[in-house]
Amino acid sequence: MVLLHPDVKDKPVVIVSVAGPFREGHAPLLGFFLKYLATEGSDWLSDDDQIKWYDQKQDPFGIHIWSKPFSRSDKDGQEVAVLLMETRGAFDCKMTADDFAGIFALSSLISSVQIYNIMSQIQEDDLQPLKFLIDFKKTDTEDSDCNQSHLLFLMRNWKCKASYSYGENGGNAYVFDLLHTAEVQHETVKTFRWFFPNIGGCLLPNPGEAIDYQDLRNVHVKEFNAEFIKHMKEFVPSIMAEDKLMSNTIVRRDMKGKDMLEFVLALVSAFENDSTPKSLLEATVDFGRDKAVYDAYEFYAKEMDKFYSDHHGWSRVSEEETTGYHLKMKEEAKRQFDENPRMKIKNTEEKSRHELEEKIEKKFQEVKSQIDENNSFLSALYYAGGGGAGGAALSFFLLLLL
């Protein structure tokens, strides 16, 4: 399991995903990413290089993640684990449009960069899988900036170079114009940007008539169209740039590999019970909320344990001091819970806040009981020594033995 790999489980994870219609060239695209990540330096691609990816004939359906992680730095200089992911079988005879919408939603929820690979140009049907976002938005979710994911429409075999040039500049202009036409509702575009604050595009020429997308075992770079290779050399590094390699924060800050595995399992379980985008939304909200409660409580518990440890055995602690520190840490824990970046549903937040307060109160009573016991012990030592200076000296002597 790659998410529990030693180089992944305790690091923030960045998943670069490629999804789209069946047999539209996902394999060579991911093969280029793989080559770039495995090679250091600007000369990462040469004519004699082979483009390798999974054998699709063996396993043509589902979501697949490359087994090797790659270490990179994000824009803040933090080391992240980069994983490559592919969604296969979309719009094949064995997968319905609803099936793909659910899988597309799942891959979008866990990826930092979602590349939507499309042939030629964006058609109305191509936007259907994104309608799951509208279902998300209809649920009483709070607006937040928890998600920093990128959605990029990649159009291969682009034929209108006179209108929009090859590359990301032309692709960004094309996607912007398309999403602001009368045919695409303003509310739909607003919803897209609510989930994907960073939306762009890239236009690529035909990769070459001689390329067999079903068998890349013997395909070398020099067999591709030269202009296609020219733009791939620009496109791939731009996807792997530091500003795009940001950890997914849709359910918690800095999703580490072990967190992502829990999240994926929660999504899969929800999808198996109800293969609708709404079930994935609910699972996402529940997971993020549970993690927020856990993180806030762990902060409080750690601080109160430290408070007890710092005062244990040395001097009496007044109830006012204990209660005052408790209230201070409780407010900080509640603030952390409220500000934890995640997708939220309004009517469930108060319930979780109450759950957090109950856990905090239980922990407070435990620590308070320990402190009361320690205070009683110190008092007993004091009076056993007859009180006064003698009692204090005896107390100090006995404390040295603790």
C-alpha positions as CSV (number, residue, x, y, z in Angstrom):
1,M,0.0,0.0,0.0
2,V,1.8,3.1,-1.3
3,L,0.0,5.5,1.2
4,L,1.7,3.6,4.1
5,H,5.1,3.6,2.3
6,P,7.8,4.9,4.8
7,D,8.3,8.0,2.5
8,V,4.6,8.7,2.4
9,K,2.7,7.9,5.6
10,D,4.0,10.8,7.7
11,K,4.4,13.3,4.9
12,P,1.8,15.6,3.3
13,V,0.6,13.9,0.1
14,V,0.1,15.5,-3.3
15,I,-1.9,13.3,-5.8
16,V,-1.7,14.3,-9.4
17,S,-4.7,12.6,-11.1
18,V,-5.6,12.0,-14.8
19,A,-9.2,11.2,-15.6
20,G,-11.4,11.3,-18.7
21,P,-13.1,9.2,-21.4
22,F,-12.0,5.7,-22.1
23,R,-8.9,5.3,-24.4
24,E,-8.0,8.9,-24.7
25,G,-4.3,8.6,-24.1
26,H,-4.0,8.6,-20.3
27,A,-1.2,6.1,-20.3
28,P,1.3,8.1,-22.4
29,L,0.5,11.3,-20.5
30,L,1.2,9.7,-17.1
31,G,4.3,8.1,-18.6
32,F,5.6,11.5,-19.3
33,F,5.0,12.6,-15.7
34,L,6.7,9.4,-14.5
35,K,9.7,10.2,-16.7
36,Y,9.9,13.7,-15.4
37,L,9.7,12.8,-11.7
38,A,12.3,10.1,-12.1
39,T,14.8,12.4,-13.8
40,E,16.6,15.4,-12.3
41,G,17.5,18.4,-14.4
42,S,16.2,20.3,-17.4
43,D,17.2,17.6,-19.9
44,W,14.6,15.1,-18.6
45,L,13.4,13.9,-22.0
46,S,15.4,12.6,-24.9
47,D,14.5,11.0,-28.2
48,D,15.5,7.5,-27.1
49,D,13.6,7.5,-23.9
50,Q,10.7,5.1,-23.5
51,I,7.3,6.1,-22.1
52,K,6.1,3.6,-19.5
53,W,2.9,3.2,-17.5
54,Y,0.7,0.4,-16.3
55,D,-0.4,-2.3,-18.8
56,Q,-4.0,-1.3,-19.3
57,K,-4.9,-4.6,-21.0
58,Q,-4.4,-6.4,-17.7
59,D,-6.5,-4.0,-15.6
60,P,-8.5,-1.6,-17.7
61,F,-11.0,-0.2,-15.1
62,G,-10.9,1.7,-11.8
63,I,-8.5,4.0,-10.1
64,H,-4.8,3.1,-10.1
65,I,-1.9,4.7,-8.3
66,W,1.7,4.3,-9.3
67,S,3.5,2.2,-6.6
68,K,6.5,4.5,-6.2
69,P,6.2,7.9,-4.5
70,F,8.4,10.9,-5.4
71,S,9.7,13.5,-3.0
72,R,9.3,17.2,-3.9
73,S,9.0,20.5,-2.2
74,D,6.0,22.8,-2.3
75,K,6.0,26.6,-2.5
76,D,6.6,26.9,1.2
77,G,9.6,24.6,1.1
78,Q,7.8,21.8,2.8
79,E,8.7,18.3,1.6
80,V,5.7,16.4,0.1
81,A,5.2,13.0,-1.3
82,V,3.9,13.1,-4.9
83,L,1.8,10.2,-6.2
84,L,0.5,9.7,-9.8
85,M,-3.1,8.4,-10.2
86,E,-5.2,7.3,-13.2
87,T,-8.9,6.8,-13.5
88,R,-9.7,4.2,-16.2
89,G,-12.7,2.9,-18.1
90,A,-14.8,6.1,-18.2
91,F,-17.6,5.9,-20.7
92,D,-16.7,2.4,-21.6
93,C,-19.6,0.0,-22.3
94,K,-19.1,-1.4,-18.8
95,M,-19.2,2.0,-17.0
96,T,-22.2,4.2,-17.0
97,A,-22.1,8.0,-16.9
98,D,-23.3,7.9,-13.3
99,D,-20.5,5.4,-12.4
100,F,-17.9,7.7,-13.9
101,A,-19.4,10.8,-12.2
102,G,-19.0,9.0,-8.8
103,I,-15.5,7.9,-9.5
104,F,-14.6,11.3,-10.9
105,A,-15.9,12.8,-7.7
106,L,-13.9,10.4,-5.6
107,S,-10.6,11.1,-7.5
108,S,-11.3,14.9,-7.3
109,L,-11.8,14.7,-3.5
110,I,-8.4,13.1,-2.9
111,S,-6.2,14.8,-5.6
112,S,-4.4,18.1,-5.5
113,V,-4.2,18.3,-9.3
114,Q,-7.1,16.8,-11.4
115,I,-6.3,16.7,-15.1
116,Y,-9.4,16.1,-17.2
117,N,-8.1,14.5,-20.4
118,I,-10.4,15.2,-23.4
119,M,-10.1,14.6,-27.1
120,S,-10.2,17.7,-29.4
121,Q,-12.4,20.1,-27.4
122,I,-14.8,20.3,-24.5
123,Q,-18.3,19.1,-25.3
124,E,-21.4,19.6,-23.1
125,D,-21.3,15.9,-22.1
126,D,-17.7,16.4,-20.9
127,L,-19.0,18.7,-18.2
128,Q,-21.6,16.2,-16.9
129,P,-19.2,14.5,-14.5
130,L,-18.5,17.9,-12.9
131,K,-22.2,18.2,-12.0
132,F,-21.5,16.3,-8.8
133,L,-20.2,19.7,-7.5
134,I,-23.6,21.1,-7.9
135,D,-25.0,18.4,-5.6
136,F,-22.3,19.2,-3.1
137,K,-23.2,22.9,-3.2
138,K,-26.9,22.2,-2.7
139,T,-26.2,20.6,0.6
140,D,-26.0,23.2,3.3
141,T,-22.2,23.6,3.1
142,E,-20.4,26.6,4.4
143,D,-18.2,28.6,2.0
144,S,-14.6,28.1,2.8
145,D,-11.2,28.2,1.3
146,C,-10.4,24.7,2.6
147,N,-9.7,23.3,-0.9
148,Q,-6.8,24.6,-3.0
149,S,-7.0,21.9,-5.7
150,H,-6.3,22.5,-9.4
151,L,-8.6,21.4,-12.2
152,L,-7.0,21.4,-15.6
153,F,-8.8,20.6,-18.9
154,L,-6.3,18.9,-21.2
155,M,-7.4,18.8,-24.9
156,R,-5.4,16.6,-27.2
157,N,-5.6,16.8,-31.0
158,W,-6.5,20.5,-30.8
159,K,-7.4,21.7,-34.3
160,C,-8.2,25.4,-33.9
161,K,-4.7,26.7,-33.4
162,A,-5.7,30.0,-35.2
163,S,-8.2,30.7,-32.4
164,Y,-6.3,29.4,-29.4
165,S,-2.6,28.6,-29.5
166,Y,-1.1,25.3,-28.2
167,G,0.0,25.2,-24.6
168,E,-1.4,26.5,-21.3
169,N,-1.8,30.1,-22.5
170,G,-4.2,29.1,-25.3
171,G,-5.8,26.5,-23.0
172,N,-6.5,28.9,-20.2
173,A,-8.0,31.4,-22.6
174,Y,-10.2,28.7,-24.2
175,V,-11.5,27.3,-20.9
176,F,-12.1,30.8,-19.6
177,D,-14.1,31.8,-22.7
178,L,-16.0,28.5,-22.7
179,L,-17.0,28.7,-19.0
180,H,-18.3,32.3,-19.5
181,T,-20.5,31.6,-22.6
182,A,-24.3,31.8,-22.4
183,E,-24.6,28.1,-22.7
184,V,-22.8,27.5,-19.4
185,Q,-24.8,28.8,-16.6
186,H,-23.2,31.4,-14.3
187,E,-24.2,29.4,-11.2
188,T,-22.5,26.3,-12.6
189,V,-19.2,28.2,-13.2
190,K,-19.5,29.7,-9.7
191,T,-19.9,26.2,-8.3
192,F,-16.9,24.8,-10.2
193,R,-14.8,27.6,-8.8
194,W,-16.2,27.0,-5.3
195,F,-14.7,23.5,-5.3
196,F,-11.7,24.1,-7.7
197,P,-10.5,27.6,-7.1
198,N,-7.8,27.1,-9.7
199,I,-9.2,26.1,-13.1
200,G,-7.2,26.1,-16.3
201,G,-6.5,24.4,-19.6
202,C,-3.9,23.2,-22.0
203,L,-4.1,22.5,-25.7
204,L,-1.9,19.9,-27.4
205,P,-1.5,18.9,-31.0
206,N,-1.9,15.3,-32.3
207,P,0.8,13.2,-30.7
208,G,1.4,11.3,-33.9
209,E,-0.5,8.9,-36.1
210,A,1.9,6.1,-35.4
211,I,1.3,5.9,-31.7
212,D,-0.6,2.9,-30.5
213,Y,-2.1,3.9,-27.2
214,Q,-3.0,0.4,-26.3
215,D,0.6,-0.9,-26.5
216,L,3.3,1.5,-25.3
217,R,5.9,-1.1,-24.5
218,N,8.1,-0.2,-27.5
219,V,7.2,3.4,-28.0
220,H,10.1,5.9,-27.8
221,V,9.9,9.7,-27.6
222,K,11.2,10.1,-31.2
223,E,8.1,8.4,-32.5
224,F,5.9,11.2,-31.2
225,N,5.0,14.3,-33.2
226,A,7.9,16.8,-32.6
227,E,5.5,19.7,-31.9
228,F,3.6,17.5,-29.4
229,I,6.9,16.7,-27.6
230,K,7.8,20.4,-27.6
231,H,4.6,21.3,-25.7
232,M,4.8,18.3,-23.4
233,K,8.3,19.5,-22.3
234,E,6.6,22.7,-21.1
235,F,3.3,21.2,-19.8
236,V,4.7,18.5,-17.5
237,P,7.1,20.7,-15.5
238,S,4.3,23.3,-15.1
239,I,2.1,20.6,-13.5
240,M,4.9,19.7,-11.2
241,A,5.7,23.3,-10.2
242,E,5.9,24.2,-6.5
243,D,2.7,26.3,-6.6
244,K,0.6,23.3,-7.8
245,L,2.2,20.7,-5.5
246,M,0.1,21.7,-2.4
247,S,-1.2,19.1,-0.1
248,N,-5.0,18.4,-0.3
249,T,-6.7,20.2,2.6
250,I,-10.3,19.4,1.9
251,V,-10.6,17.5,5.2
252,R,-7.7,18.6,7.2
253,R,-4.5,20.7,7.1
254,D,-1.5,18.8,5.5
255,M,-3.1,15.4,4.7
256,K,-0.4,12.9,5.4
257,G,-0.3,9.4,3.7
258,K,-1.8,7.7,6.7
259,D,-4.6,10.3,6.9
260,M,-5.3,9.9,3.1
261,L,-5.6,6.2,3.5
262,E,-8.3,6.6,6.2
263,F,-10.0,9.1,4.0
264,V,-10.0,6.9,0.9
265,L,-11.3,4.0,2.9
266,A,-14.1,6.2,4.2
267,L,-15.0,7.3,0.7
268,V,-14.9,3.8,-0.7
269,S,-17.2,2.5,2.1
270,A,-19.7,5.3,1.4
271,F,-19.5,4.7,-2.4
272,E,-20.2,1.0,-1.9
273,N,-23.3,1.7,0.1
274,D,-24.6,4.5,-2.1
275,S,-22.7,5.3,-5.4
276,T,-23.9,8.9,-5.6
277,P,-21.8,12.0,-5.2
278,K,-23.9,13.1,-2.2
279,S,-22.8,10.0,-0.2
280,L,-19.2,11.0,-1.0
281,L,-19.9,14.6,0.2
282,E,-21.3,13.3,3.5
283,A,-18.4,11.0,4.0
284,T,-16.0,13.9,3.3
285,V,-17.7,16.2,5.8
286,D,-17.9,13.5,8.5
287,F,-14.2,12.5,8.1
288,G,-13.0,16.1,8.2
289,R,-15.2,17.0,11.2
290,D,-14.0,13.9,13.1
291,K,-10.4,14.8,12.4
292,A,-11.0,18.4,13.5
293,V,-12.5,17.2,16.8
294,Y,-9.6,14.7,17.3
295,D,-6.9,17.4,16.5
296,A,-8.5,20.0,18.8
297,Y,-8.9,17.5,21.7
298,E,-5.4,16.1,21.3
299,F,-4.1,19.7,21.6
300,Y,-6.1,20.3,24.8
301,A,-5.2,16.9,26.4
302,K,-1.5,17.4,25.7
303,E,-1.5,20.9,27.3
304,M,-3.4,19.7,30.4
305,D,-1.1,16.7,30.8
306,K,1.9,19.0,30.6
307,F,0.3,21.3,33.2
308,Y,-0.1,18.4,35.6
309,S,3.4,17.2,34.9
310,D,4.9,20.6,35.5
311,H,3.1,20.9,38.9
312,H,3.1,17.3,40.1
313,G,4.8,16.7,43.4
314,W,6.3,20.1,44.0
315,S,3.7,22.4,45.3
316,R,0.0,22.7,45.8
317,V,-2.0,24.0,42.9
318,S,-5.0,26.1,43.6
319,E,-8.4,25.3,42.1
320,E,-8.5,28.8,40.5
321,E,-5.1,28.2,38.8
322,T,-6.2,24.8,37.4
323,T,-9.6,26.0,36.3
324,G,-8.1,29.2,34.7
325,Y,-5.6,27.2,32.7
326,H,-8.3,24.7,31.6
327,L,-10.6,27.5,30.4
328,K,-7.7,29.1,28.4
329,M,-6.8,25.8,26.7
330,K,-10.5,25.0,26.1
331,E,-11.0,28.2,24.2
332,E,-7.9,27.6,22.2
333,A,-9.0,24.1,21.3
334,K,-12.4,25.4,20.2
335,R,-10.7,28.0,18.1
336,Q,-8.6,25.4,16.4
337,F,-11.7,23.3,15.8
338,D,-13.5,26.2,14.2
339,E,-10.6,27.3,12.1
340,N,-9.5,23.9,11.0
341,P,-9.8,24.0,7.1
342,R,-12.3,21.4,5.9
343,M,-15.6,21.1,4.1
344,K,-18.5,21.9,6.6
345,I,-22.2,21.3,6.7
346,K,-23.8,23.9,9.0
347,N,-26.2,21.8,10.9
348,T,-23.6,19.3,12.0
349,E,-20.9,21.7,13.3
350,E,-22.7,22.6,16.5
351,K,-23.2,18.9,17.4
352,S,-19.4,18.2,16.9
353,R,-18.5,21.3,18.9
354,H,-20.6,19.9,21.7
355,E,-18.9,16.6,21.4
356,L,-15.5,18.3,21.7
357,E,-16.6,20.2,24.8
358,E,-17.8,16.9,26.4
359,K,-14.4,15.3,25.7
360,I,-12.6,18.3,27.1
361,E,-14.7,18.4,30.3
362,K,-14.1,14.7,30.9
363,K,-10.3,15.2,30.5
364,F,-10.4,18.3,32.8
365,Q,-12.1,16.3,35.5
366,E,-9.4,13.6,35.2
367,V,-6.6,16.1,35.5
368,K,-8.4,18.0,38.3
369,S,-8.8,14.7,40.2
370,Q,-5.1,14.0,39.8
371,I,-4.1,17.5,41.1
372,D,-6.5,17.2,44.0
373,E,-4.9,13.9,45.0
374,N,-1.5,15.5,44.8
375,N,-2.6,18.4,46.9
376,S,-4.0,16.1,49.5
377,F,-0.8,14.1,49.5
378,L,1.3,17.3,50.1
379,S,-1.1,18.4,52.9
380,A,-0.7,15.0,54.6
381,L,3.1,15.3,54.4
382,Y,3.0,18.7,55.8
383,Y,0.8,17.8,58.8
384,A,2.7,14.5,59.3
385,G,5.8,16.6,60.0
386,G,4.0,18.7,62.6
387,G,3.4,21.7,60.3
388,G,5.6,24.7,60.2
389,A,9.3,24.6,59.2
390,G,9.7,21.0,60.4
391,G,6.7,19.9,58.4
392,A,8.0,21.7,55.3
393,A,11.5,20.2,55.7
394,L,10.0,16.7,56.0
395,S,7.7,17.3,53.0
396,F,10.7,18.4,51.0
397,F,12.8,15.3,52.1
398,L,10.0,12.9,51.2
399,L,9.5,14.6,47.8
400,L,13.1,13.9,47.0
401,L,12.3,10.2,47.3
402,L,9.3,10.4,44.9
